[in-house]
Every structure is written in structure tokens, then in C-alpha cells.
Amino acid sequence: TVHAYELSSDHRRFLVGRHTIPKAFPINRFVELVETSPNPRDQMLWLLIGGAGIRALSETLNLYYEDILGVDEFGAARIRLDDPEIGRIRWQDNKGGWKEGTRTEFLAEAFRSEEFRGALPELYPLKPRPRLRKGSRYWAGWKGMTFHANPYQANRPDGSTITWQAVQWIHPAVGARFYAAFEEYRNRYFSKHGRGWPYHPYLFIELTKDRLGLPFTRAGIRKAWMRAMKRLGLEDSGLGPYSLRHM
């Protein structure tokens, strides 16, 4: 699928008019925000939203664990971005063979998890998060993306080529700090569990004892943000997590 966006100079995105310019998080507090966060998941969230400018409550929650593709030549995390419904992905079936299709097809085939059938019917069978009922705890929207003109490409072992869009870091050091947090996150929460856990593909998960492993939510991000603002003494600033995107 090829996505192209051409905006005319009078497009509404370029017209400020009487609208107030969104508040931006103070950049001189960004390092403090990250380093005072008590767990690597929250550190990863703030680094992604502030250091890569992705959308706080949609693009973060639609990322897959396997969208983390290692590091580039500067040590910065390489992170794949794609549409949660029609984005292409490759997966291994139960017989060890490889398949390729949309993310919708991937979820339907690879994540029909019996663990969710009775307790969490919203997650059985698993659908792309924008397709869930909007009032659902696990819903996460998708606003579309402006794709980079030069997507990344890599050769697969079978000689075919895979193409993807990638996070663009404001500076490689931010991407390297993200990857350090990701390694801690993986070692602390994923490595000790068996094959298939957490029974969904999403990168960001709940960390509380009673909900460990469930997909993280929009409400969860807001609560983590409120705790962070209190630690920084900014609880009355009116800043939300989206302010990092405007930073």
C-alpha cells in the first residue's frame, strides 16, 4: 500500500486563526521527567512522545512489542510505525512457516487467546484497537500518519524486501536512552514469562500485580502523567501528555 499526502498552503492545519497554540512541555524539565519516572515503561512513553513527537494516546498504544527493531548506527532505537489495521506485517504460524498480511489478519490468526475468552471478551478475539467500541477501556484511536518520503528497507533471509516507516528521533541520544529503558523493561517484565505471554502483541502493558501484562490504556497513560506532574511540582500547570508532542 502506498500512502501519499499533499497539503495545499490553505489547508486547515496551517491556519491558526483564533485558536490558542497548544501548550508545550518545558524542555528544560524533560530530562527530569524521564529520570524521575519509577519504571522503564513510563520512561519509554515520555521519550517517545517528547523525543519522537508521536501521538500520546494513539500511536503509543498501537505499537507492537516486535516493532522495536534493534538500534541504528548511533545506538538509537529503530521503531517501526504503521497503520494498526492495514499495515503489513510478517508472522510465523504454528507449523513454523511464515505468513504476511495486514495487522488485522495478524491479530485474527495469531492472537485468538483463550486466556481472554471469559474474563475479557473485549480482547477475544483480538481486533485492532481502533475497531474496538470507543467507550472500551482498550480502545485507542488512529488519526492517520504523514509518511516519510524515504521509507526504510531491509532484506529478509529469503531474499525478499520489507519496507517500513520509522520513528524519527529529535536526537540520537534520546533514541539510545529509549533503547536502554526498553532493555530494562524487557528484562524486568517479559523475559521471565513463558512463550506467548502476554497473549497480545502490544508494547505497553499494565505493571500492577493484579493487571500485569494486560494492554496499557489511555486512562493508564493519563494517571502515569498525573503522578509525574506531581513529582515535578507541575500538577497545577494544566499540561497534559500531549504537551510533550508540542515540546
Disulfide bonds with the S-S distance in Angstrom:
none
